[in-house]
Amino acid sequence: MALLTHLPFPALPAPPSWFPGHMLAFQKQLPALLNKTDVVLELRDARLPLTSINRNFEGAHILQKWRKERAGAAAPSSSVDASLNGPSYSAVCERLVVFSKRDLVPEWGIKPFQRALATKYPHQKTFFASWNQQRDIKALNELLVNVAKAHPYRTELNVLVVGMPNVGKSTLLNALRNIGIAGPTPKAFRTSAQPGMTRVLSTRLKLSTDPLVYAFDSPGVMLPFLGNGAAGAERGVKLALIAGIKEGLYDTEALAAYLLYRLNVLDPAAPAYLGLLAPGTPPTPDLHDFLAALARRHGMLRRGGVPDVSRAAVWFVRWWRDEGGRATATASAAVPLADGGRHGWGFDLEWAVRAGERYDAGAVQAHMERAIDAFEAASAAEMEAGGGLSQTQEKKMAKAEQRARQQERARARFAERRSG
């Protein structure tokens, strides 16, 4: 068995900027909207369980402020109120993180990852689901209904669905409505494989009649700036691979290079792409060799029999989005690696493996916890260094602050003249 022991990280382009006006408008609307929200259901992509965290919500402490204000607003005003309402009188302030596309990540990592998250973020509830599995949708529907039943004094439960572009918010709500409402339920929201279909906050959608549960679908909100250096470059390519960024902003060969690297990390012994190549072809970390072999295998040739590597790159990325993701989900946890080899789960969790290391759930969870710690430390350092804003955004903010100071001085002079 051929094993890849050396996986050079590909050179990646600087990330593009994609933050349309409707995203900014919703971000400004969010604090007021949260005043009417009982449950925040944040969708993330299981393939990018950390990269699909939206720092617009986390970094600005919007959700932390919501939890504090909701808890204060829901408290009984007197001991009489508390005794009348009983133990059910408590704040309806739930944070639920749902990871979509469960069927596109290896099953062996889901429970260890959930336990790792519970250790790091005890205030969050997590749930993994695949929209094409009715049992997952039914279980999520029951979870929301149970939250409503736990607060019978409330006449209705309001759920706000938020997340990055193209993580499946509209698809989820259509599926929940179909499960929770008896009889024929026409599709409430349009869906698309391209990001940016939902551009404004939806009207309320009924998900359950008894108890009453309503939900809002919100526009997918991209990070205003994906970051500087290698971290920003990798973040952008990851989001582009899951079609979370507008098509055409990336060169496909850059996406193919990163995808090849990740598939090699997920299964260094038998990467999912081997089924696309001629029988007996060994794994390779070399993009040009891989694309040439792929082009020859599938007849993507130019005049003179020269492999069309550009066309092969487009085909490779499309294959992964359409069907290859499911092939990667069969990767094994117990890969016999040489000392210092790389292994991982999804596209965000990667670790070095020692030769002969035992791969039980506890060992996997420990690796994942260290990966989450590293991610959090890197994110904090990036934010402290100003990594959340591009130079253009910093210049705009500086100009806005300068205009505000000028206006303040003008008002002060005007007030002084009037008083004099």
C-alpha positions in Angstrom: 0.0 0.0 0.0 1.4 3.4 -1.1 1.3 5.9 1.8 1.9 9.6 1.4 4.2 10.7 4.2 5.1 14.2 2.8 2.3 16.6 1.9 3.6 20.0 0.9 1.0 22.8 1.5 0.0 24.4 -1.8 0.6 28.1 -2.6 -2.7 29.9 -2.4 -3.9 33.2 -3.8 -4.9 36.2 -1.6 -8.6 36.0 -0.8 -11.1 38.2 -2.8 -13.5 40.6 -1.1 -17.2 39.6 -1.4 -19.5 41.4 1.0 -22.6 42.7 -0.9 -24.8 45.5 0.5 -27.6 43.2 1.5 -25.2 41.4 3.9 -24.3 44.7 5.6 -27.9 45.7 5.8 -28.9 42.5 7.6 -25.9 42.7 10.0 -27.1 46.2 11.1 -30.6 44.8 11.5 -29.6 41.8 13.6 -29.4 43.4 17.1 -33.0 44.7 16.9 -34.2 41.4 15.4 -32.7 39.4 18.3 -35.0 41.2 20.7 -37.8 39.1 19.2 -35.8 35.9 19.0 -36.1 33.0 21.4 -33.8 30.5 19.6 -30.8 31.4 17.4 -30.2 28.4 15.1 -26.8 28.9 13.5 -26.0 26.7 10.5 -22.4 25.7 9.7 -21.0 23.3 7.1 -19.8 20.0 8.6 -16.9 20.0 6.1 -15.8 23.4 7.5 -17.0 23.1 11.1 -14.6 26.0 12.3 -14.2 28.0 9.1 -18.0 28.4 8.7 -18.2 30.1 12.1 -19.3 33.7 11.4 -17.1 36.0 13.4 -19.5 38.9 12.7 -21.7 37.3 15.4 -19.1 36.0 17.7 -16.4 38.8 17.5 -18.9 41.6 18.0 -20.4 39.9 21.1 -23.8 40.3 19.5 -25.1 36.9 20.7 -23.5 37.3 24.2 -25.4 40.6 24.6 -28.6 38.9 23.4 -28.3 36.2 26.0 -27.8 38.7 28.8 -30.6 41.0 27.7 -33.1 38.1 27.1 -32.4 36.6 30.5 -33.0 39.9 32.2 -36.2 40.6 30.2 -37.7 37.1 30.9 -37.1 37.1 34.7 -40.3 37.3 36.8 -41.0 40.7 38.2 -42.0 39.4 41.6 -42.1 36.3 43.8 -45.8 36.2 43.1 -45.2 36.0 39.3 -42.6 33.3 39.8 -45.0 31.2 42.0 -47.8 31.5 39.5 -45.8 30.5 36.6 -43.8 27.8 38.4 -40.5 26.3 37.2 -41.3 26.9 33.6 -40.9 30.6 34.0 -37.3 31.1 32.7 -35.6 32.9 29.8 -36.2 31.4 26.4 -32.8 32.0 25.1 -31.4 29.0 23.3 -28.3 28.8 21.1 -28.3 25.8 18.7 -25.5 25.1 16.3 -26.5 22.8 13.4 -23.9 21.3 11.1 -25.4 20.6 7.7 -24.2 18.0 5.2 -23.5 15.3 7.7 -23.3 12.8 4.9 -20.2 14.5 3.5 -17.9 13.9 6.5 -16.8 10.6 8.0 -19.1 9.3 10.6 -16.3 8.2 13.0 -15.5 11.9 13.8 -19.0 13.2 14.5 -19.4 12.1 18.2 -15.7 13.0 19.2 -16.1 16.4 17.6 -19.4 17.0 19.4 -17.8 16.0 22.7 -14.8 18.3 21.9 -17.2 21.2 21.2 -19.1 20.5 24.4 -15.9 20.8 26.4 -14.9 24.1 24.8 -18.4 25.7 24.4 -20.7 24.2 27.1 -23.4 26.9 26.5 -24.0 25.6 22.9 -26.1 22.7 21.8 -24.9 21.0 18.6 -26.7 18.9 16.1 -25.5 17.2 12.9 -27.9 16.7 10.0 -28.3 15.8 6.4 -31.2 17.4 4.7 -31.9 14.3 2.6 -32.3 12.2 5.7 -35.8 12.5 7.1 -34.9 11.1 10.5 -32.4 14.0 10.9 -35.1 16.6 10.0 -37.6 14.9 12.3 -35.1 14.9 15.2 -34.3 18.6 14.8 -38.0 19.4 14.6 -38.6 17.6 17.8 -35.7 19.4 19.4 -37.3 22.8 18.6 -40.8 21.6 19.6 -39.4 20.4 23.0 -37.9 23.9 23.6 -41.3 25.4 23.1 -43.0 22.8 25.3 -40.5 23.5 28.1 -41.9 27.1 28.2 -45.7 26.6 28.1 -46.3 30.2 29.3 -45.1 31.4 25.9 -47.7 31.7 23.2 -45.2 31.0 20.4 -41.5 30.3 19.9 -39.5 32.4 17.4 -36.4 30.9 15.7 -33.9 32.9 13.8 -31.7 31.0 11.3 -28.4 32.5 10.6 -25.1 31.5 9.0 -22.6 31.9 6.2 -23.8 31.8 2.5 -24.8 28.5 1.0 -24.9 26.4 4.2 -28.5 25.3 3.5 -30.7 27.7 5.6 -33.6 27.8 3.1 -33.4 24.1 2.4 -33.5 23.3 6.1 -36.6 25.5 6.7 -38.5 24.0 3.8 -37.7 20.5 5.2 -38.7 21.5 8.8 -42.0 23.0 7.5 -42.7 19.8 5.6 -42.2 17.7 8.7 -43.9 20.0 11.2 -47.1 21.0 9.3 -49.7 18.3 8.5 -50.9 18.0 4.9 -49.3 19.3 1.7 -46.8 22.1 2.3 -45.6 24.0 -0.7 -42.0 25.1 -0.8 -41.7 28.3 1.1 -38.2 29.5 0.0 -36.3 29.3 -3.2 -33.0 27.5 -3.0 -29.9 27.5 -5.2 -26.5 25.9 -5.4 -25.0 29.4 -5.7 -24.5 31.7 -2.6 -26.6 34.8 -2.2 -30.1 33.6 -3.2 -31.7 34.9 0.0 -31.0 38.6 0.1 -33.5 39.9 2.6 -35.0 38.7 5.9 -38.0 36.4 5.2 -41.5 36.8 6.6 -42.2 34.4 9.5 -42.6 30.8 8.5 -44.7 28.5 10.6 -42.8 25.3 11.5 -45.2 23.8 14.0 -48.9 24.4 15.0 -48.9 22.8 18.4 -46.9 24.3 20.0 -46.6 27.3 17.7 -43.1 27.6 16.3 -42.1 30.2 13.8 -38.8 30.9 12.0 -37.1 33.6 10.0 -34.8 32.8 7.1 -31.9 35.3 6.9 -29.4 36.2 4.2 -26.1 34.4 4.3 -23.5 36.8 5.7 -19.9 36.4 4.6 -17.0 37.8 6.6 -16.3 41.4 5.4 -12.6 40.4 5.1 -11.3 36.9 5.0 -7.9 37.8 6.4 -4.3 38.5 5.6 -1.5 36.0 4.8 -1.7 32.3 4.7 -4.7 32.1 7.1 -6.8 34.4 5.0 -5.8 32.7 1.8 -6.7 29.2 3.1 -10.0 30.5 4.6 -11.0 31.9 1.2 -10.2 28.8 -0.7 -12.1 26.6 1.7 -15.2 28.7 1.4 -14.9 28.8 -2.4 -14.7 25.0 -2.5 -18.1 24.6 -0.8 -19.5 27.3 -3.2 -19.8 29.8 -0.3 -18.2 32.5 -2.3 -19.6 33.9 -5.6 -18.5 31.8 -8.6 -15.7 33.2 -10.7 -13.7 35.0 -7.9 -11.2 32.1 -7.8 -8.9 30.4 -10.3 -10.1 26.8 -10.4 -6.6 25.4 -10.4 -6.0 27.0 -7.0 -9.1 25.3 -5.7 -8.0 22.0 -7.2 -4.5 22.3 -5.6 -6.0 22.7 -2.1 -8.6 20.0 -2.7 -5.9 17.5 -3.7 -4.0 18.4 -0.5 -7.1 17.9 1.7 -8.1 14.6 0.1 -4.6 13.3 0.8 -4.8 14.4 4.4 -8.2 12.8 4.9 -7.0 9.4 3.6 -3.3 9.2 2.9 -3.5 5.5 2.1 -6.5 5.6 -0.4 -7.6 9.2 -1.2 -11.1 9.4 -2.7 -9.8 10.6 -6.0 -8.0 7.3 -6.8 -11.3 6.0 -8.2 -11.1 8.7 -10.9 -7.7 7.5 -12.2 -6.4 4.5 -14.1 -6.3 1.3 -11.9 -3.0 1.0 -10.1 -2.3 4.8 -10.1 -0.7 5.7 -6.7 -1.6 8.7 -4.6 0.3 11.9 -5.4 0.7 15.3 -3.9 1.7 16.8 -7.2 -1.2 18.8 -8.8 0.2 18.8 -12.4 0.8 15.1 -12.3 -2.6 14.4 -10.9 -4.5 16.7 -13.3 -2.6 15.2 -16.3 -3.5 11.7 -15.2 -7.1 12.7 -14.7 -7.3 14.4 -18.1 -5.8 11.3 -19.8 -8.2 9.0 -18.0 -11.3 10.9 -19.0 -10.3 12.0 -22.5 -9.7 15.7 -21.7 -7.0 16.2 -24.4 -5.9 19.0 -26.6 -4.5 18.7 -30.1 -1.6 16.2 -30.1 -2.9 14.3 -27.1 -1.7 16.9 -24.6 -3.7 16.7 -21.3 -5.9 19.7 -20.8 -5.1 20.3 -17.1 -7.3 23.5 -16.9 -10.3 21.5 -18.0 -9.4 18.7 -15.6 -9.2 21.1 -12.7 -12.7 22.4 -13.4 -13.9 18.7 -13.7 -12.2 17.7 -10.4 -13.8 20.5 -8.3 -17.2 19.9 -9.9 -16.9 16.2 -9.2 -16.1 16.8 -5.5 -19.1 19.2 -5.1 -21.5 16.9 -6.9 -20.5 13.4 -5.7 -16.9 13.3 -4.4 -17.8 14.7 -1.0 -19.7 11.5 -0.3 -16.7 9.4 -1.3 -14.5 11.3 1.2 -17.0 10.4 3.9 -15.9 6.8 3.8 -12.3 7.7 4.9 -11.1 5.6 7.8 -10.0 6.8 11.3 -7.5 4.0 11.6 -5.0 4.8 8.8 -1.6 3.1 9.2 0.6 6.2 8.9 4.3 6.6 9.3 5.5 8.6 12.2 4.8 12.3 11.7 2.2 11.7 8.9 -0.9 13.9 8.7 -4.5 12.9 9.2 -7.7 14.8 9.8 -11.5 15.1 9.7 -13.3 17.5 7.5 -11.3 20.4 6.1 -10.6 22.2 9.3 -9.2 19.5 11.7 -5.8 18.2 11.0 -3.1 16.6 13.2 0.2 14.8 13.2 0.1 11.1 13.9 2.6 8.9 15.6 3.4 5.5 14.2 1.3 2.8 15.8 -0.9 5.3 17.6 -4.2 3.8 18.8 -7.1 5.5 17.2 -10.1 5.2 19.6 -12.7 7.9 20.1 -10.9 9.4 23.1 -7.6 9.8 21.1 -9.6 11.4 18.2 -11.4 13.8 20.6 -8.1 14.8 22.1 -6.6 15.6 18.7 -9.8 17.6 17.9 -9.7 19.6 21.1 -6.1 20.6 20.4 -7.1 21.6 16.8 -9.9 23.7 18.2 -7.6 25.4 20.7 -5.1 26.1 17.9 -7.9 27.6 15.8 -9.2 29.8 18.6 -5.7 31.0 19.4 -4.9 31.8 15.8 -8.3 33.6 15.4 -7.7 35.7 18.5 -4.2 36.7 17.4 -5.5 37.6 14.0 -8.2 39.8 15.4 -5.8 41.5 17.8 -3.5 42.2 14.8 -6.4 43.8 12.9 -6.9 40.8 10.7 -10.7 41.3 10.7 -10.4 44.4 8.4 -8.8 44.9 5.1 -6.7 48.0 4.4 -9.5 49.4 2.3 -11.9 49.0 5.2 -9.5 50.5 7.6 -9.1 53.6 5.4 -12.9 53.9 5.1 -13.2 53.7 8.9 -10.5 56.3 9.4 -12.2 58.7 6.9 -15.5 58.1 8.7 -13.9 58.9 12.1 -12.3 62.0 10.6 -15.6 63.2 9.2 -17.3 62.6 12.6 -14.6 64.7 14.3 -15.0 67.5 11.8 -18.8 67.5 12.2 -18.4 67.6 16.0 -16.0 70.6 15.8 -18.4 72.3 13.5 -21.3 71.8 15.9 -19.2 73.0 18.8 -18.3 76.2 16.8 -21.9 76.8 15.9 -23.1 76.3 19.5 -20.3 78.7 20.7 -21.4 81.4 18.2 -25.1 81.1 19.3 -24.2 81.3 23.0 -21.9 84.3 22.3 
